[in-house]
Protein backbone atom coordinates (compact mmCIF):
# COMPACT_ATOMS: atom_id res chain seq x y z
CA UNK A 1 0.00 0.00 0.00
CA UNK A 2 1.33 3.46 -0.83
CA UNK A 3 2.15 5.93 1.91
CA UNK A 4 -0.46 8.37 0.62
CA UNK A 5 -3.17 5.70 0.64
CA UNK A 6 -2.26 4.54 4.15
CA UNK A 7 -2.40 8.13 5.43
CA UNK A 8 -5.84 8.57 3.85
CA UNK A 9 -7.10 5.33 5.44
CA UNK A 10 -5.73 6.33 8.85
CA UNK A 11 -7.42 9.71 8.62
CA UNK A 12 -10.68 8.13 7.51
CA UNK A 13 -10.60 5.77 10.48
CA UNK A 14 -9.82 8.64 12.87
CA UNK A 15 -12.69 10.62 11.36
CA UNK A 16 -14.97 7.68 12.06
CA UNK A 17 -13.94 7.58 15.72
CA UNK A 18 -14.32 11.33 16.19
CA UNK A 19 -17.47 11.95 14.14
CA UNK A 20 -19.52 8.79 13.92
CA UNK A 21 -18.64 6.19 16.54
CA UNK A 22 -21.00 5.80 19.45
CA UNK A 23 -19.50 5.74 22.94
CA UNK A 24 -19.64 1.94 23.08
CA UNK A 25 -17.82 1.74 19.70
CA UNK A 26 -15.00 4.08 20.67
CA UNK A 27 -11.64 2.32 21.14
CA UNK A 28 -9.07 4.62 22.76
CA UNK A 29 -6.23 2.13 22.25
CA UNK A 30 -7.03 1.90 18.53
CA UNK A 31 -7.12 5.70 18.24
CA UNK A 32 -3.72 5.94 19.93
CA UNK A 33 -2.30 3.32 17.53
CA UNK A 34 -3.74 5.19 14.54
CA UNK A 35 -2.31 8.50 15.74
CA UNK A 36 1.13 7.00 16.36
CA UNK A 37 1.21 5.46 12.89
CA UNK A 38 0.01 8.69 11.31
CA UNK A 39 2.75 10.57 13.15
CA UNK A 40 5.32 8.12 11.76
CA UNK A 41 4.08 8.64 8.21
CA UNK A 42 3.31 12.34 8.42
CA UNK A 43 5.13 13.97 11.35
CA UNK A 44 4.10 17.45 12.34
CA UNK A 45 6.69 20.14 11.66
CA UNK A 46 8.47 21.66 14.60
CA UNK A 47 6.94 24.98 15.63
CA UNK A 48 8.81 28.05 14.43
CA UNK A 49 8.28 29.83 17.75
CA UNK A 50 8.17 28.87 21.41
CA UNK A 51 4.96 28.54 23.38
CA UNK A 52 5.68 31.85 25.10
CA UNK A 53 6.22 33.59 21.75
CA UNK A 54 3.01 32.06 20.40
CA UNK A 55 1.04 33.25 23.41
CA UNK A 56 2.51 36.74 23.12
CA UNK A 57 1.64 36.86 19.42
CA UNK A 58 -1.90 35.66 20.20
CA UNK A 59 -2.51 38.42 22.76
CA UNK A 60 -1.10 41.02 20.37
CA UNK A 61 -3.53 39.74 17.73
CA UNK A 62 -6.42 40.01 20.21
CA UNK A 63 -5.45 43.60 21.10
CA UNK A 64 -5.29 44.54 17.43
CA UNK A 65 -8.73 43.03 16.72
CA UNK A 66 -10.16 44.89 19.74
CA UNK A 67 -8.70 48.18 18.44
CA UNK A 68 -10.18 47.51 15.01
CA UNK A 69 -13.55 46.70 16.53
CA UNK A 70 -13.53 49.91 18.58
CA UNK A 71 -12.61 51.96 15.52
CA UNK A 72 -15.32 50.27 13.48
CA UNK A 73 -18.01 50.81 16.12
CA UNK A 74 -16.91 54.44 16.57
CA UNK A 75 -17.23 55.02 12.81
CA UNK A 76 -20.72 53.53 12.84
CA UNK A 77 -21.81 55.80 15.74
CA UNK A 78 -20.33 58.90 14.15
CA UNK A 79 -21.04 58.03 10.54
Secondary structure, 3 states (H helix, E strand, C coil): CCHHHHHHHHHHHHHHHHHHCCHHHCCHHHHHHHHHHHHHHCCCCCCCCCHHHHHHHHHHHHHHHHHHHHHHHHHHHHC
